[in-house]
Amino acid sequence: MLQTAHLLLPTTFPNIDRGALDTLQVNLGYVCNQTCKHCHVNAGPKRTEVMERETIDQVLKYLHAQDISNLDLTGGAPELNPHFHYLVEQARKLGVRVMDRCNLSILEEPGQEGLAKFLAENGVEVVASLPCYLQENVDNQRGKGTYDASIHGLKRLNAEGYGESGSGLILNLVFNPQGAALPPPQTGLETDYKKRLWEDHKISFNQLFTITNMPISRFGSTLRSKGEFNSYLELLKSSYQRDNLQTVMCRSLLSVDWQGYVYDCDFNQMLQMPLAHNGTERPHLSELINEDLTGKSICIAEHCYGCTAGQGSSCGGALSD
């Protein structure tokens, strides 16, 4: 795989500082049942990195000590971590809102038959990746058969009440562009998704999040192999919107890798750009239990333009209308 980290520094991106922390985003491991072209984590079935129980207990300790409102679980496929159920249940006992970044096809994997019911019983908010409502596009980006498995997964979630008005069970979908382009306007695309998924499959959901592909890891390598890396970076930079700086996710989020090391965001994690903290080369979550990070500088590089380009991009979708 062609590396891109060395192409992202130095940077002209403006300096930004942390605000109040409200979200802990935890990567439970890089093991996944899919191998997606746009994946910035380079996850897949052959990866072996998985967060251990000791580190998960440190996550729970941090949630309690810092009074964190939101736990955002990602991977790989976070559900493949053997301690996934334990973490969800314990976090919910703390009163923490839990989000599961689900690839949908995992719901169809052997051994995961009860996953949709478990998520519903624990009131977990599902953020499900579905890069298009068309079968050809999904299978091209995520692998043959993924679209059908995703549709079956969505129907499982709907059957549990997800996406149903008044149920309290939130089901949001995520769109990623097919290639070196910015996402289209989020509101209009959401309307299209809702219309097509309901007409074609009687599937309902709450919101659609559009997320910009980052020029790192697997997607960055693809850009380099096609000779599109520089032009894509220029697209991100030329589409920069200063107002988006106020709401970028790194100002209120902390990213934790499968070993418990801490970063400003998931993208920095993949680039091995750790949180800057008192000269520590790579701070661990266990060292930050009682630390207030408000006002601390955020580590930046050229990929940060991806979060501020156009409508902006975060784990919660577009930053502006």
C-alpha positions as CSV (number, residue, x, y, z in Angstrom):
1,M,0.0,0.0,0.0
2,L,1.3,3.4,-1.0
3,Q,1.8,5.7,2.1
4,T,0.5,9.3,2.2
5,A,1.5,10.6,5.7
6,H,4.8,12.2,4.4
7,L,2.8,14.1,1.8
8,L,0.6,15.8,4.3
9,L,3.3,17.8,6.1
10,P,4.1,20.6,6.3
11,T,0.6,22.2,6.3
12,T,-1.0,25.5,5.7
13,F,-4.1,24.5,7.7
14,P,-4.9,27.0,10.5
15,N,-4.1,26.2,14.2
16,I,-7.1,25.1,16.3
17,D,-7.6,24.3,19.9
18,R,-9.8,21.9,21.8
19,G,-13.1,22.9,23.3
20,A,-15.0,21.0,26.0
21,L,-14.8,17.2,25.5
22,D,-18.2,15.4,25.1
23,T,-17.4,12.3,22.9
24,L,-15.0,9.4,23.3
25,Q,-14.5,7.6,20.0
26,V,-13.0,4.2,20.6
27,N,-11.6,1.9,17.9
28,L,-12.3,-1.6,19.1
29,G,-10.0,-3.2,16.5
30,Y,-9.2,-3.4,12.8
31,V,-10.9,-6.8,12.2
32,C,-13.7,-6.5,9.7
33,N,-15.8,-8.8,7.5
34,Q,-15.5,-6.3,4.7
35,T,-12.6,-4.7,2.7
36,C,-13.9,-1.3,1.5
37,K,-12.0,0.8,-1.1
38,H,-12.6,4.0,0.9
39,C,-11.6,2.6,4.3
40,H,-9.2,5.0,6.0
41,V,-8.5,2.3,8.7
42,N,-7.4,-0.3,6.2
43,A,-9.6,-2.8,8.0
44,G,-10.4,-6.3,6.8
45,P,-10.8,-10.0,7.7
46,K,-7.1,-10.6,7.9
47,R,-6.4,-7.9,10.5
48,T,-5.8,-9.2,14.1
49,E,-5.7,-6.0,16.2
50,V,-8.4,-6.2,18.9
51,M,-8.9,-4.1,22.1
52,E,-8.4,-6.3,25.2
53,R,-10.7,-6.3,28.3
54,E,-8.1,-4.4,30.4
55,T,-8.1,-1.5,28.0
56,I,-11.9,-1.6,27.8
57,D,-12.1,-1.2,31.5
58,Q,-9.8,1.8,31.2
59,V,-12.3,3.3,28.7
60,L,-15.1,2.8,31.2
61,K,-13.1,4.4,34.0
62,Y,-12.4,7.4,31.7
63,L,-16.0,7.8,30.8
64,H,-17.0,7.9,34.5
65,A,-14.1,10.2,35.6
66,Q,-14.6,12.7,32.9
67,D,-18.4,12.5,32.8
68,I,-18.4,11.9,29.0
69,S,-21.8,12.1,27.4
70,N,-21.2,10.0,24.2
71,L,-19.3,6.8,23.4
72,D,-18.7,6.3,19.7
73,L,-17.7,2.7,18.9
74,T,-15.9,2.1,15.6
75,G,-13.5,-0.4,14.0
76,G,-13.1,-2.4,11.7
77,A,-16.4,-3.9,12.7
78,P,-16.7,-3.0,16.4
79,E,-19.2,-5.8,17.0
80,L,-16.4,-8.4,16.2
81,N,-14.6,-7.5,19.4
82,P,-15.4,-10.2,22.0
83,H,-16.0,-7.6,24.7
84,F,-18.4,-5.5,22.6
85,H,-21.5,-6.5,24.6
86,Y,-19.8,-5.9,27.9
87,L,-18.6,-2.4,27.0
88,V,-22.0,-1.4,25.6
89,E,-23.9,-2.7,28.7
90,Q,-21.5,-1.1,31.2
91,A,-21.4,2.3,29.3
92,R,-25.2,2.4,29.3
93,K,-25.3,1.7,33.0
94,L,-23.2,4.9,33.4
95,G,-25.9,6.8,31.5
96,V,-23.7,7.3,28.4
97,R,-25.2,7.5,25.0
98,V,-23.6,4.8,22.8
99,M,-23.2,4.9,19.1
100,D,-22.3,1.8,17.0
101,R,-20.7,2.4,13.6
102,C,-22.1,-0.6,11.9
103,N,-21.4,-1.8,8.4
104,L,-24.8,-3.5,8.2
105,S,-23.5,-6.7,6.6
106,I,-22.2,-7.7,10.0
107,L,-25.8,-8.3,11.1
108,E,-25.9,-11.2,8.6
109,E,-22.6,-12.9,9.8
110,P,-22.8,-16.3,11.6
111,G,-22.9,-15.7,15.3
112,Q,-24.4,-12.2,15.0
113,E,-28.0,-13.3,14.7
114,G,-29.0,-11.6,18.0
115,L,-27.0,-8.4,17.4
116,A,-29.9,-6.2,16.2
117,K,-32.0,-7.3,19.2
118,F,-29.1,-6.6,21.6
119,L,-28.6,-3.1,20.2
120,A,-32.3,-2.3,20.5
121,E,-32.5,-3.6,24.1
122,N,-29.6,-1.4,25.1
123,G,-30.9,1.7,23.2
124,V,-27.7,1.9,21.1
125,E,-27.8,4.5,18.3
126,V,-26.8,2.8,15.1
127,V,-24.7,4.7,12.5
128,A,-24.8,2.5,9.5
129,S,-22.6,2.8,6.4
130,L,-24.4,2.5,3.1
131,P,-22.4,4.4,0.5
132,C,-25.3,4.4,-2.0
133,Y,-28.9,3.2,-2.5
134,L,-27.9,1.5,-5.7
135,Q,-26.6,-2.1,-5.7
136,E,-24.0,-1.7,-8.3
137,N,-22.3,1.2,-6.5
138,V,-22.3,-0.5,-3.1
139,D,-20.9,-3.7,-4.4
140,N,-18.2,-1.9,-6.4
141,Q,-17.1,0.0,-3.3
142,R,-17.6,-2.7,-0.6
143,G,-17.5,-6.1,-2.4
144,K,-20.0,-8.3,-4.3
145,G,-23.0,-9.3,-2.3
146,T,-22.6,-6.4,0.3
147,Y,-25.6,-4.5,-0.9
148,D,-28.0,-7.4,-0.4
149,A,-26.5,-8.2,3.0
150,S,-26.8,-4.5,4.0
151,I,-30.5,-4.4,2.9
152,H,-31.2,-7.5,5.0
153,G,-29.3,-5.9,7.9
154,L,-31.4,-2.7,7.6
155,K,-34.6,-4.8,7.6
156,R,-33.5,-6.6,10.8
157,L,-33.0,-3.2,12.5
158,N,-36.4,-1.9,11.2
159,A,-38.0,-5.0,12.7
160,E,-36.6,-4.1,16.1
161,G,-38.1,-0.6,15.8
162,Y,-35.0,1.3,14.5
163,G,-35.9,4.3,12.3
164,E,-39.5,4.1,13.4
165,S,-41.0,7.4,14.5
166,G,-41.5,7.5,18.3
167,S,-39.5,4.3,19.0
168,G,-36.5,6.2,20.4
169,L,-34.2,3.9,18.4
170,I,-32.1,6.0,16.1
171,L,-30.8,4.6,12.8
172,N,-28.6,7.0,10.8
173,L,-27.0,6.1,7.5
174,V,-23.6,7.2,6.2
175,F,-22.7,8.1,2.6
176,N,-19.1,8.2,1.2
177,P,-18.4,9.4,-2.4
178,Q,-17.3,6.7,-4.9
179,G,-14.1,8.5,-5.7
180,A,-12.1,11.7,-5.7
181,A,-15.0,14.1,-5.2
182,L,-16.8,15.9,-2.4
183,P,-20.1,14.6,-1.2
184,P,-23.2,16.2,-2.7
185,P,-25.5,18.4,-0.4
186,Q,-26.5,16.3,2.5
187,T,-30.2,17.4,2.7
188,G,-31.0,16.6,-0.9
189,L,-29.2,13.3,-0.9
190,E,-31.1,12.3,2.3
191,T,-34.4,12.9,0.5
192,D,-33.3,10.7,-2.4
193,Y,-32.1,7.9,0.0
194,K,-35.4,7.9,2.0
195,K,-37.5,7.8,-1.2
196,R,-35.5,5.0,-2.9
197,L,-35.1,2.8,0.2
198,W,-38.7,3.0,1.1
199,E,-40.0,2.5,-2.5
200,D,-37.6,-0.3,-3.2
201,H,-37.4,-2.1,0.1
202,K,-39.8,-0.5,2.6
203,I,-36.8,0.6,4.7
204,S,-36.9,3.7,6.9
205,F,-34.2,5.5,8.8
206,N,-33.7,8.8,10.6
207,Q,-30.9,10.8,9.1
208,L,-28.2,10.6,6.4
209,F,-24.7,11.7,7.1
210,T,-22.4,12.6,4.2
211,I,-18.7,12.1,5.0
212,T,-15.7,13.2,2.9
213,N,-13.1,10.6,2.0
214,M,-9.7,11.3,3.5
215,P,-6.5,11.1,1.4
216,I,-5.0,8.6,3.8
217,S,-4.6,4.8,4.2
218,R,-6.4,2.7,1.6
219,F,-8.2,5.5,-0.1
220,G,-5.0,7.7,-0.1
221,S,-3.1,4.8,-1.6
222,T,-5.7,4.4,-4.4
223,L,-5.4,8.1,-5.1
224,R,-1.6,7.9,-5.4
225,S,-1.8,4.8,-7.7
226,K,-4.2,6.6,-10.0
227,G,-2.1,9.9,-10.0
228,E,-5.0,11.7,-8.4
229,F,-3.6,12.4,-4.9
230,N,-2.4,16.0,-5.6
231,S,-5.5,17.1,-7.5
232,Y,-7.8,15.7,-4.7
233,L,-5.8,17.5,-2.0
234,E,-6.1,20.7,-4.1
235,L,-9.9,20.1,-4.3
236,L,-10.1,19.9,-0.5
237,K,-8.0,23.0,0.0
238,S,-9.8,25.1,-2.6
239,S,-13.2,24.1,-1.0
240,Y,-12.1,25.2,2.5
241,Q,-14.7,27.0,4.5
242,R,-13.4,28.9,7.5
243,D,-16.8,28.7,9.4
244,N,-16.5,24.9,9.6
245,L,-13.5,25.3,12.0
246,Q,-15.9,26.1,14.8
247,T,-17.6,22.7,14.7
248,V,-15.0,20.2,13.5
249,M,-15.2,17.0,15.5
250,C,-11.7,17.1,17.0
251,R,-12.6,20.1,19.1
252,S,-15.0,18.0,21.3
253,L,-13.9,14.4,20.6
254,L,-11.0,12.2,21.7
255,S,-10.0,9.2,19.6
256,V,-8.7,6.0,21.3
257,D,-7.0,3.2,19.4
258,W,-7.3,-0.5,20.1
259,Q,-4.3,-0.4,22.5
260,G,-5.6,2.6,24.4
261,Y,-3.4,5.3,22.9
262,V,-5.0,8.7,22.3
263,Y,-5.3,11.0,19.3
264,D,-7.3,14.1,18.3
265,C,-9.3,12.2,15.8
266,D,-9.7,8.9,14.0
267,F,-7.8,10.2,11.0
268,N,-4.8,11.3,13.1
269,Q,-4.9,7.8,14.6
270,M,-4.4,6.2,11.2
271,L,-1.6,8.6,10.4
272,Q,0.1,7.9,13.8
273,M,-0.2,11.5,14.9
274,P,-0.8,11.2,18.6
275,L,-2.4,13.7,20.9
276,A,0.2,16.4,22.0
277,H,0.4,16.1,25.8
278,N,3.1,17.4,28.0
279,G,5.9,16.2,25.8
280,T,4.7,12.6,26.0
281,E,5.6,10.7,22.8
282,R,2.3,8.7,22.7
283,P,-0.1,9.4,25.6
284,H,-2.3,6.6,26.9
285,L,-5.9,6.9,28.0
286,S,-4.9,5.7,31.5
287,E,-2.6,8.7,31.9
288,L,-5.4,11.2,31.1
289,I,-8.0,10.1,33.6
290,N,-8.0,13.4,35.5
291,E,-6.6,15.7,32.8
292,D,-8.6,18.6,31.4
293,L,-7.7,18.9,27.7
294,T,-9.7,22.1,27.1
295,G,-7.6,24.7,25.2
296,K,-4.9,22.2,24.1
297,S,-3.6,22.5,20.6
298,I,-4.8,20.0,18.0
299,C,-2.3,18.2,15.8
300,I,-3.0,19.2,12.2
301,A,-1.9,18.2,8.7
302,E,-3.1,18.7,5.1
303,H,-5.8,16.1,5.5
304,C,-7.6,18.4,7.9
305,Y,-8.9,20.3,4.9
306,G,-11.1,17.3,4.3
307,C,-13.2,18.2,7.4
308,T,-13.6,21.8,6.4
309,A,-14.2,21.5,2.7
310,G,-17.6,22.5,1.3
311,Q,-20.3,21.6,3.7
312,G,-17.7,20.2,6.1
313,S,-17.4,16.6,7.3
314,S,-17.5,14.9,10.6
315,C,-18.6,11.6,12.1
316,G,-22.0,13.3,12.4
317,G,-22.1,14.3,8.7
318,A,-22.0,17.7,7.2
319,L,-21.1,20.7,9.4
320,S,-23.2,23.3,7.6
321,D,-26.2,23.6,5.2
